[in-house]
Amino acid sequence: MLGTILIVILILLLIGALPRWGHSRSWGYGPGGILGLILVVVIIMVLLGKL
């Protein structure tokens, strides 16, 4: 249950970190890349049963 909640929250954060608005265009893809990496790690941990 905790793993599913974490995945949903990370997906929402990943969508929110995409540089679509004027104030976040200068950030590039850094925030999205970091959250994407965290999402992949959490998914792997859930699949392995470690979380």
PDBQT receptor file of N, H, CA, C and O in Angstrom, charges set to zero:
ATOM      1  N   MET A   1       0.824  -1.189   0.000  1.00  0.00    +0.000 N 
ATOM      2  CA  MET A   1       0.000   0.000   0.000  1.00  0.00    +0.000 C 
ATOM      3  C   MET A   1       0.873   1.259   0.000  1.00  0.00    +0.000 C 
ATOM      4  O   MET A   1       0.601   2.204  -0.741  1.00  0.00    +0.000 OA
ATOM      5  N   LEU A   2       1.906   1.273   0.817  1.00  0.00    +0.000 N 
ATOM      6  H   LEU A   2       2.127   0.505   1.419  1.00  0.00    +0.000 HD
ATOM      7  CA  LEU A   2       2.795   2.427   0.896  1.00  0.00    +0.000 C 
ATOM      8  C   LEU A   2       3.517   2.647  -0.426  1.00  0.00    +0.000 C 
ATOM      9  O   LEU A   2       3.707   3.786  -0.852  1.00  0.00    +0.000 OA
ATOM     10  N   GLY A   3       3.919   1.559  -1.074  1.00  0.00    +0.000 N 
ATOM     11  H   GLY A   3       3.765   0.634  -0.727  1.00  0.00    +0.000 HD
ATOM     12  CA  GLY A   3       4.602   1.665  -2.354  1.00  0.00    +0.000 C 
ATOM     13  C   GLY A   3       3.724   2.291  -3.422  1.00  0.00    +0.000 C 
ATOM     14  O   GLY A   3       4.197   3.105  -4.215  1.00  0.00    +0.000 OA
ATOM     15  N   THR A   4       2.460   1.924  -3.450  1.00  0.00    +0.000 N 
ATOM     16  H   THR A   4       2.076   1.263  -2.805  1.00  0.00    +0.000 HD
ATOM     17  CA  THR A   4       1.534   2.484  -4.429  1.00  0.00    +0.000 C 
ATOM     18  C   THR A   4       1.332   3.977  -4.208  1.00  0.00    +0.000 C 
ATOM     19  O   THR A   4       1.294   4.754  -5.162  1.00  0.00    +0.000 OA
ATOM     20  N   ILE A   5       1.206   4.369  -2.961  1.00  0.00    +0.000 N 
ATOM     21  H   ILE A   5       1.237   3.738  -2.186  1.00  0.00    +0.000 HD
ATOM     22  CA  ILE A   5       1.041   5.786  -2.638  1.00  0.00    +0.000 C 
ATOM     23  C   ILE A   5       2.278   6.568  -3.054  1.00  0.00    +0.000 C 
ATOM     24  O   ILE A   5       2.162   7.657  -3.616  1.00  0.00    +0.000 OA
ATOM     25  N   LEU A   6       3.463   6.024  -2.784  1.00  0.00    +0.000 N 
ATOM     26  H   LEU A   6       3.557   5.139  -2.327  1.00  0.00    +0.000 HD
ATOM     27  CA  LEU A   6       4.699   6.701  -3.162  1.00  0.00    +0.000 C 
ATOM     28  C   LEU A   6       4.810   6.854  -4.678  1.00  0.00    +0.000 C 
ATOM     29  O   LEU A   6       5.229   7.902  -5.168  1.00  0.00    +0.000 OA
ATOM     30  N   ILE A   7       4.438   5.816  -5.417  1.00  0.00    +0.000 N 
ATOM     31  H   ILE A   7       4.097   4.964  -5.019  1.00  0.00    +0.000 HD
ATOM     32  CA  ILE A   7       4.510   5.886  -6.873  1.00  0.00    +0.000 C 
ATOM     33  C   ILE A   7       3.569   6.951  -7.410  1.00  0.00    +0.000 C 
ATOM     34  O   ILE A   7       3.947   7.719  -8.295  1.00  0.00    +0.000 OA
ATOM     35  N   VAL A   8       2.360   7.008  -6.893  1.00  0.00    +0.000 N 
ATOM     36  H   VAL A   8       2.054   6.385  -6.174  1.00  0.00    +0.000 HD
ATOM     37  CA  VAL A   8       1.390   8.011  -7.350  1.00  0.00    +0.000 C 
ATOM     38  C   VAL A   8       1.898   9.419  -7.047  1.00  0.00    +0.000 C 
ATOM     39  O   VAL A   8       1.817  10.299  -7.903  1.00  0.00    +0.000 OA
ATOM     40  N   ILE A   9       2.413   9.640  -5.854  1.00  0.00    +0.000 N 
ATOM     41  H   ILE A   9       2.478   8.925  -5.159  1.00  0.00    +0.000 HD
ATOM     42  CA  ILE A   9       2.929  10.960  -5.485  1.00  0.00    +0.000 C 
ATOM     43  C   ILE A   9       4.113  11.341  -6.361  1.00  0.00    +0.000 C 
ATOM     44  O   ILE A   9       4.211  12.488  -6.797  1.00  0.00    +0.000 OA
ATOM     45  N   LEU A  10       5.014  10.401  -6.625  1.00  0.00    +0.000 N 
ATOM     46  H   LEU A  10       4.935   9.469  -6.270  1.00  0.00    +0.000 HD
ATOM     47  CA  LEU A  10       6.169  10.705  -7.455  1.00  0.00    +0.000 C 
ATOM     48  C   LEU A  10       5.772  10.992  -8.899  1.00  0.00    +0.000 C 
ATOM     49  O   LEU A  10       6.378  11.850  -9.541  1.00  0.00    +0.000 OA
ATOM     50  N   ILE A  11       4.766  10.292  -9.423  1.00  0.00    +0.000 N 
ATOM     51  H   ILE A  11       4.273   9.596  -8.901  1.00  0.00    +0.000 HD
ATOM     52  CA  ILE A  11       4.295  10.574 -10.778  1.00  0.00    +0.000 C 
ATOM     53  C   ILE A  11       3.706  11.982 -10.846  1.00  0.00    +0.000 C 
ATOM     54  O   ILE A  11       3.957  12.712 -11.805  1.00  0.00    +0.000 OA
ATOM     55  N   LEU A  12       2.934  12.364  -9.849  1.00  0.00    +0.000 N 
ATOM     56  H   LEU A  12       2.729  11.771  -9.070  1.00  0.00    +0.000 HD
ATOM     57  CA  LEU A  12       2.369  13.716  -9.828  1.00  0.00    +0.000 C 
ATOM     58  C   LEU A  12       3.466  14.776  -9.730  1.00  0.00    +0.000 C 
ATOM     59  O   LEU A  12       3.385  15.812 -10.391  1.00  0.00    +0.000 OA
ATOM     60  N   LEU A  13       4.490  14.525  -8.910  1.00  0.00    +0.000 N 
ATOM     61  H   LEU A  13       4.555  13.684  -8.374  1.00  0.00    +0.000 HD
ATOM     62  CA  LEU A  13       5.604  15.462  -8.815  1.00  0.00    +0.000 C 
ATOM     63  C   LEU A  13       6.379  15.540 -10.125  1.00  0.00    +0.000 C 
ATOM     64  O   LEU A  13       6.843  16.611 -10.516  1.00  0.00    +0.000 OA
ATOM     65  N   LEU A  14       6.516  14.401 -10.801  1.00  0.00    +0.000 N 
ATOM     66  H   LEU A  14       6.139  13.531 -10.484  1.00  0.00    +0.000 HD
ATOM     67  CA  LEU A  14       7.220  14.383 -12.078  1.00  0.00    +0.000 C 
ATOM     68  C   LEU A  14       6.476  15.205 -13.122  1.00  0.00    +0.000 C 
ATOM     69  O   LEU A  14       7.096  15.946 -13.886  1.00  0.00    +0.000 OA
ATOM     70  N   ILE A  15       5.165  15.081 -13.160  1.00  0.00    +0.000 N 
ATOM     71  H   ILE A  15       4.662  14.479 -12.539  1.00  0.00    +0.000 HD
ATOM     72  CA  ILE A  15       4.363  15.874 -14.091  1.00  0.00    +0.000 C 
ATOM     73  C   ILE A  15       4.471  17.359 -13.740  1.00  0.00    +0.000 C 
ATOM     74  O   ILE A  15       4.569  18.201 -14.632  1.00  0.00    +0.000 OA
ATOM     75  N   GLY A  16       4.454  17.675 -12.470  1.00  0.00    +0.000 N 
ATOM     76  H   GLY A  16       4.375  16.991 -11.745  1.00  0.00    +0.000 HD
ATOM     77  CA  GLY A  16       4.558  19.067 -12.039  1.00  0.00    +0.000 C 
ATOM     78  C   GLY A  16       5.922  19.678 -12.279  1.00  0.00    +0.000 C 
ATOM     79  O   GLY A  16       6.041  20.901 -12.346  1.00  0.00    +0.000 OA
ATOM     80  N   ALA A  17       6.953  18.861 -12.411  1.00  0.00    +0.000 N 
ATOM     81  H   ALA A  17       6.857  17.867 -12.357  1.00  0.00    +0.000 HD
ATOM     82  CA  ALA A  17       8.312  19.384 -12.601  1.00  0.00    +0.000 C 
ATOM     83  C   ALA A  17       8.647  19.643 -14.060  1.00  0.00    +0.000 C 
ATOM     84  O   ALA A  17       9.713  20.187 -14.348  1.00  0.00    +0.000 OA
ATOM     85  N   LEU A  18       7.776  19.272 -14.988  1.00  0.00    +0.000 N 
ATOM     86  H   LEU A  18       6.910  18.830 -14.753  1.00  0.00    +0.000 HD
ATOM     87  CA  LEU A  18       8.054  19.522 -16.396  1.00  0.00    +0.000 C 
ATOM     88  C   LEU A  18       8.084  21.023 -16.664  1.00  0.00    +0.000 C 
ATOM     89  O   LEU A  18       7.222  21.755 -16.177  1.00  0.00    +0.000 OA
ATOM     90  N   PRO A  19       9.059  21.487 -17.428  1.00  0.00    +0.000 N 
ATOM     91  CA  PRO A  19       9.217  22.932 -17.653  1.00  0.00    +0.000 C 
ATOM     92  C   PRO A  19       8.228  23.482 -18.685  1.00  0.00    +0.000 C 
ATOM     93  O   PRO A  19       8.608  23.740 -19.827  1.00  0.00    +0.000 OA
ATOM     94  N   ARG A  20       6.982  23.660 -18.298  1.00  0.00    +0.000 N 
ATOM     95  H   ARG A  20       6.673  23.450 -17.370  1.00  0.00    +0.000 HD
ATOM     96  CA  ARG A  20       5.962  24.161 -19.212  1.00  0.00    +0.000 C 
ATOM     97  C   ARG A  20       5.632  25.627 -18.975  1.00  0.00    +0.000 C 
ATOM     98  O   ARG A  20       5.124  26.293 -19.878  1.00  0.00    +0.000 OA
ATOM     99  N   TRP A  21       5.903  26.134 -17.812  1.00  0.00    +0.000 N 
ATOM    100  H   TRP A  21       6.315  25.593 -17.079  1.00  0.00    +0.000 HD
ATOM    101  CA  TRP A  21       5.519  27.497 -17.477  1.00  0.00    +0.000 C 
ATOM    102  C   TRP A  21       6.719  28.420 -17.599  1.00  0.00    +0.000 C 
ATOM    103  O   TRP A  21       7.866  27.974 -17.569  1.00  0.00    +0.000 OA
ATOM    104  N   GLY A  22       6.446  29.699 -17.737  1.00  0.00    +0.000 N 
ATOM    105  H   GLY A  22       5.514  30.061 -17.762  1.00  0.00    +0.000 HD
ATOM    106  CA  GLY A  22       7.506  30.679 -17.937  1.00  0.00    +0.000 C 
ATOM    107  C   GLY A  22       8.555  30.706 -16.835  1.00  0.00    +0.000 C 
ATOM    108  O   GLY A  22       9.747  30.819 -17.123  1.00  0.00    +0.000 OA
ATOM    109  N   HIS A  23       8.138  30.606 -15.597  1.00  0.00    +0.000 N 
ATOM    110  H   HIS A  23       7.170  30.515 -15.363  1.00  0.00    +0.000 HD
ATOM    111  CA  HIS A  23       9.103  30.710 -14.499  1.00  0.00    +0.000 C 
ATOM    112  C   HIS A  23       9.994  29.483 -14.379  1.00  0.00    +0.000 C 
ATOM    113  O   HIS A  23      11.055  29.568 -13.761  1.00  0.00    +0.000 OA
ATOM    114  N   SER A  24       9.602  28.342 -14.949  1.00  0.00    +0.000 N 
ATOM    115  H   SER A  24       8.740  28.274 -15.451  1.00  0.00    +0.000 HD
ATOM    116  CA  SER A  24      10.401  27.126 -14.796  1.00  0.00    +0.000 C 
ATOM    117  C   SER A  24      11.116  26.723 -16.076  1.00  0.00    +0.000 C 
ATOM    118  O   SER A  24      11.760  25.674 -16.105  1.00  0.00    +0.000 OA
ATOM    119  N   ARG A  25      11.024  27.514 -17.127  1.00  0.00    +0.000 N 
ATOM    120  H   ARG A  25      10.501  28.365 -17.103  1.00  0.00    +0.000 HD
ATOM    121  CA  ARG A  25      11.707  27.158 -18.382  1.00  0.00    +0.000 C 
ATOM    122  C   ARG A  25      13.223  27.169 -18.219  1.00  0.00    +0.000 C 
ATOM    123  O   ARG A  25      13.909  26.363 -18.847  1.00  0.00    +0.000 OA
ATOM    124  N   SER A  26      13.747  28.042 -17.412  1.00  0.00    +0.000 N 
ATOM    125  H   SER A  26      13.190  28.697 -16.902  1.00  0.00    +0.000 HD
ATOM    126  CA  SER A  26      15.202  28.125 -17.244  1.00  0.00    +0.000 C 
ATOM    127  C   SER A  26      15.760  26.965 -16.417  1.00  0.00    +0.000 C 
ATOM    128  O   SER A  26      16.973  26.760 -16.383  1.00  0.00    +0.000 OA
ATOM    129  N   TRP A  27      14.905  26.220 -15.763  1.00  0.00    +0.000 N 
ATOM    130  H   TRP A  27      13.919  26.387 -15.790  1.00  0.00    +0.000 HD
ATOM    131  CA  TRP A  27      15.373  25.087 -14.957  1.00  0.00    +0.000 C 
ATOM    132  C   TRP A  27      15.831  23.936 -15.832  1.00  0.00    +0.000 C 
ATOM    133  O   TRP A  27      16.645  23.119 -15.401  1.00  0.00    +0.000 OA
ATOM    134  N   GLY A  28      15.327  23.858 -17.044  1.00  0.00    +0.000 N 
ATOM    135  H   GLY A  28      14.666  24.522 -17.394  1.00  0.00    +0.000 HD
ATOM    136  CA  GLY A  28      15.656  22.740 -17.921  1.00  0.00    +0.000 C 
ATOM    137  C   GLY A  28      14.942  21.477 -17.462  1.00  0.00    +0.000 C 
ATOM    138  O   GLY A  28      13.870  21.539 -16.861  1.00  0.00    +0.000 OA
ATOM    139  N   TYR A  29      15.541  20.346 -17.749  1.00  0.00    +0.000 N 
ATOM    140  H   TYR A  29      16.412  20.295 -18.237  1.00  0.00    +0.000 HD
ATOM    141  CA  TYR A  29      14.925  19.070 -17.388  1.00  0.00    +0.000 C 
ATOM    142  C   TYR A  29      15.517  18.471 -16.122  1.00  0.00    +0.000 C 
ATOM    143  O   TYR A  29      15.275  17.300 -15.828  1.00  0.00    +0.000 OA
ATOM    144  N   GLY A  30      16.276  19.237 -15.377  1.00  0.00    +0.000 N 
ATOM    145  H   GLY A  30      16.472  20.188 -15.616  1.00  0.00    +0.000 HD
ATOM    146  CA  GLY A  30      16.898  18.742 -14.148  1.00  0.00    +0.000 C 
ATOM    147  C   GLY A  30      15.913  18.216 -13.124  1.00  0.00    +0.000 C 
ATOM    148  O   GLY A  30      16.058  17.075 -12.684  1.00  0.00    +0.000 OA
ATOM    149  N   PRO A  31      14.908  19.000 -12.719  1.00  0.00    +0.000 N 
ATOM    150  CA  PRO A  31      13.958  18.504 -11.717  1.00  0.00    +0.000 C 
ATOM    151  C   PRO A  31      13.182  17.274 -12.204  1.00  0.00    +0.000 C 
ATOM    152  O   PRO A  31      12.940  16.344 -11.434  1.00  0.00    +0.000 OA
ATOM    153  N   GLY A  32      12.801  17.274 -13.461  1.00  0.00    +0.000 N 
ATOM    154  H   GLY A  32      12.998  18.029 -14.087  1.00  0.00    +0.000 HD
ATOM    155  CA  GLY A  32      12.076  16.116 -14.002  1.00  0.00    +0.000 C 
ATOM    156  C   GLY A  32      12.949  14.883 -14.062  1.00  0.00    +0.000 C 
ATOM    157  O   GLY A  32      12.483  13.771 -13.815  1.00  0.00    +0.000 OA
ATOM    158  N   GLY A  33      14.229  15.078 -14.392  1.00  0.00    +0.000 N 
ATOM    159  H   GLY A  33      14.608  15.982 -14.593  1.00  0.00    +0.000 HD
ATOM    160  CA  GLY A  33      15.160  13.950 -14.463  1.00  0.00    +0.000 C 
ATOM    161  C   GLY A  33      15.430  13.344 -13.104  1.00  0.00    +0.000 C 
ATOM    162  O   GLY A  33      15.505  12.124 -12.960  1.00  0.00    +0.000 OA
ATOM    163  N   ILE A  34      15.575  14.200 -12.110  1.00  0.00    +0.000 N 
ATOM    164  H   ILE A  34      15.515  15.191 -12.227  1.00  0.00    +0.000 HD
ATOM    165  CA  ILE A  34      15.824  13.707 -10.745  1.00  0.00    +0.000 C 
ATOM    166  C   ILE A  34      14.612  12.958 -10.222  1.00  0.00    +0.000 C 
ATOM    167  O   ILE A  34      14.749  11.882  -9.640  1.00  0.00    +0.000 OA
ATOM    168  N   LEU A  35      13.410  13.526 -10.426  1.00  0.00    +0.000 N 
ATOM    169  H   LEU A  35      13.299  14.401 -10.899  1.00  0.00    +0.000 HD
ATOM    170  CA  LEU A  35      12.205  12.847  -9.963  1.00  0.00    +0.000 C 
ATOM    171  C   LEU A  35      11.960  11.561 -10.749  1.00  0.00    +0.000 C 
ATOM    172  O   LEU A  35      11.459  10.582 -10.196  1.00  0.00    +0.000 OA
ATOM    173  N   GLY A  36      12.308  11.557 -12.022  1.00  0.00    +0.000 N 
ATOM    174  H   GLY A  36      12.716  12.352 -12.471  1.00  0.00    +0.000 HD
ATOM    175  CA  GLY A  36      12.187  10.342 -12.822  1.00  0.00    +0.000 C 
ATOM    176  C   GLY A  36      13.092   9.235 -12.298  1.00  0.00    +0.000 C 
ATOM    177  O   GLY A  36      12.694   8.072 -12.235  1.00  0.00    +0.000 OA
ATOM    178  N   LEU A  37      14.305   9.605 -11.924  1.00  0.00    +0.000 N 
ATOM    179  H   LEU A  37      14.629  10.549 -11.975  1.00  0.00    +0.000 HD
ATOM    180  CA  LEU A  37      15.237   8.631 -11.361  1.00  0.00    +0.000 C 
ATOM    181  C   LEU A  37      14.715   8.076 -10.036  1.00  0.00    +0.000 C 
ATOM    182  O   LEU A  37      14.789   6.871  -9.793  1.00  0.00    +0.000 OA
ATOM    183  N   ILE A  38      14.191   8.948  -9.187  1.00  0.00    +0.000 N 
ATOM    184  H   ILE A  38      14.131   9.926  -9.385  1.00  0.00    +0.000 HD
ATOM    185  CA  ILE A  38      13.620   8.500  -7.916  1.00  0.00    +0.000 C 
ATOM    186  C   ILE A  38      12.431   7.573  -8.166  1.00  0.00    +0.000 C 
ATOM    187  O   ILE A  38      12.261   6.574  -7.468  1.00  0.00    +0.000 OA
ATOM    188  N   LEU A  39      11.608   7.907  -9.163  1.00  0.00    +0.000 N 
ATOM    189  H   LEU A  39      11.745   8.719  -9.730  1.00  0.00    +0.000 HD
ATOM    190  CA  LEU A  39      10.459   7.071  -9.503  1.00  0.00    +0.000 C 
ATOM    191  C   LEU A  39      10.903   5.690  -9.951  1.00  0.00    +0.000 C 
ATOM    192  O   LEU A  39      10.308   4.693  -9.542  1.00  0.00    +0.000 OA
ATOM    193  N   VAL A  40      11.922   5.609 -10.772  1.00  0.00    +0.000 N 
ATOM    194  H   VAL A  40      12.405   6.419 -11.104  1.00  0.00    +0.000 HD
ATOM    195  CA  VAL A  40      12.431   4.314 -11.234  1.00  0.00    +0.000 C 
ATOM    196  C   VAL A  40      12.952   3.493 -10.053  1.00  0.00    +0.000 C 
ATOM    197  O   VAL A  40      12.692   2.292  -9.969  1.00  0.00    +0.000 OA
ATOM    198  N   VAL A  41      13.679   4.131  -9.151  1.00  0.00    +0.000 N 
ATOM    199  H   VAL A  41      13.890   5.106  -9.220  1.00  0.00    +0.000 HD
ATOM    200  CA  VAL A  41      14.213   3.418  -7.979  1.00  0.00    +0.000 C 
ATOM    201  C   VAL A  41      13.075   2.884  -7.114  1.00  0.00    +0.000 C 
ATOM    202  O   VAL A  41      13.127   1.741  -6.661  1.00  0.00    +0.000 OA
ATOM    203  N   VAL A  42      12.046   3.702  -6.880  1.00  0.00    +0.000 N 
ATOM    204  H   VAL A  42      12.004   4.631  -7.248  1.00  0.00    +0.000 HD
ATOM    205  CA  VAL A  42      10.910   3.260  -6.058  1.00  0.00    +0.000 C 
ATOM    206  C   VAL A  42      10.169   2.113  -6.736  1.00  0.00    +0.000 C 
ATOM    207  O   VAL A  42       9.775   1.159  -6.065  1.00  0.00    +0.000 OA
ATOM    208  N   ILE A  43       9.972   2.186  -8.043  1.00  0.00    +0.000 N 
ATOM    209  H   ILE A  43      10.292   2.961  -8.588  1.00  0.00    +0.000 HD
ATOM    210  CA  ILE A  43       9.287   1.101  -8.755  1.00  0.00    +0.000 C 
ATOM    211  C   ILE A  43      10.088  -0.187  -8.655  1.00  0.00    +0.000 C 
ATOM    212  O   ILE A  43       9.514  -1.253  -8.437  1.00  0.00    +0.000 OA
ATOM    213  N   ILE A  44      11.398  -0.107  -8.810  1.00  0.00    +0.000 N 
ATOM    214  H   ILE A  44      11.865   0.760  -8.987  1.00  0.00    +0.000 HD
ATOM    215  CA  ILE A  44      12.244  -1.304  -8.687  1.00  0.00    +0.000 C 
ATOM    216  C   ILE A  44      12.153  -1.869  -7.278  1.00  0.00    +0.000 C 
ATOM    217  O   ILE A  44      12.055  -3.084  -7.106  1.00  0.00    +0.000 OA
ATOM    218  N   MET A  45      12.185  -1.009  -6.272  1.00  0.00    +0.000 N 
ATOM    219  H   MET A  45      12.264  -0.022  -6.412  1.00  0.00    +0.000 HD
ATOM    220  CA  MET A  45      12.089  -1.490  -4.886  1.00  0.00    +0.000 C 
ATOM    221  C   MET A  45      10.742  -2.144  -4.610  1.00  0.00    +0.000 C 
ATOM    222  O   MET A  45      10.674  -3.142  -3.893  1.00  0.00    +0.000 OA
ATOM    223  N   VAL A  46       9.662  -1.586  -5.176  1.00  0.00    +0.000 N 
ATOM    224  H   VAL A  46       9.718  -0.776  -5.758  1.00  0.00    +0.000 HD
ATOM    225  CA  VAL A  46       8.339  -2.189  -4.982  1.00  0.00    +0.000 C 
ATOM    226  C   VAL A  46       8.286  -3.549  -5.650  1.00  0.00    +0.000 C 
ATOM    227  O   VAL A  46       7.761  -4.502  -5.074  1.00  0.00    +0.000 OA
ATOM    228  N   LEU A  47       8.830  -3.651  -6.870  1.00  0.00    +0.000 N 
ATOM    229  H   LEU A  47       9.256  -2.877  -7.337  1.00  0.00    +0.000 HD
ATOM    230  CA  LEU A  47       8.800  -4.922  -7.578  1.00  0.00    +0.000 C 
ATOM    231  C   LEU A  47       9.642  -5.989  -6.886  1.00  0.00    +0.000 C 
ATOM    232  O   LEU A  47       9.301  -7.171  -6.924  1.00  0.00    +0.000 OA
ATOM    233  N   LEU A  48      10.740  -5.577  -6.254  1.00  0.00    +0.000 N 
ATOM    234  H   LEU A  48      11.017  -4.616  -6.223  1.00  0.00    +0.000 HD
ATOM    235  CA  LEU A  48      11.576  -6.528  -5.531  1.00  0.00    +0.000 C 
ATOM    236  C   LEU A  48      11.054  -6.842  -4.131  1.00  0.00    +0.000 C 
ATOM    237  O   LEU A  48      11.562  -7.742  -3.462  1.00  0.00    +0.000 OA
ATOM    238  N   GLY A  49      10.053  -6.108  -3.697  1.00  0.00    +0.000 N 
ATOM    239  H   GLY A  49       9.641  -5.377  -4.240  1.00  0.00    +0.000 HD
ATOM    240  CA  GLY A  49       9.480  -6.347  -2.385  1.00  0.00    +0.000 C 
ATOM    241  C   GLY A  49      10.250  -5.725  -1.242  1.00  0.00    +0.000 C 
ATOM    242  O   GLY A  49      10.061  -6.110  -0.088  1.00  0.00    +0.000 OA
ATOM    243  N   LYS A  50      11.106  -4.782  -1.534  1.00  0.00    +0.000 N 
ATOM    244  H   LYS A  50      11.260  -4.469  -2.471  1.00  0.00    +0.000 HD
ATOM    245  CA  LYS A  50      11.916  -4.139  -0.489  1.00  0.00    +0.000 C 
ATOM    246  C   LYS A  50      11.191  -2.950   0.144  1.00  0.00    +0.000 C 
ATOM    247  O   LYS A  50      11.649  -2.410   1.152  1.00  0.00    +0.000 OA
ATOM    248  N   LEU A  51      10.069  -2.541  -0.437  1.00  0.00    +0.000 N 
ATOM    249  H   LEU A  51       9.697  -2.979  -1.256  1.00  0.00    +0.000 HD
ATOM    250  CA  LEU A  51       9.365  -1.380   0.088  1.00  0.00    +0.000 C 
ATOM    251  C   LEU A  51       7.938  -1.737   0.390  1.00  0.00    +0.000 C 
ATOM    252  O   LEU A  51       7.172  -0.888   0.846  1.00  0.00    +0.000 OA
TER     253      LEU A  51
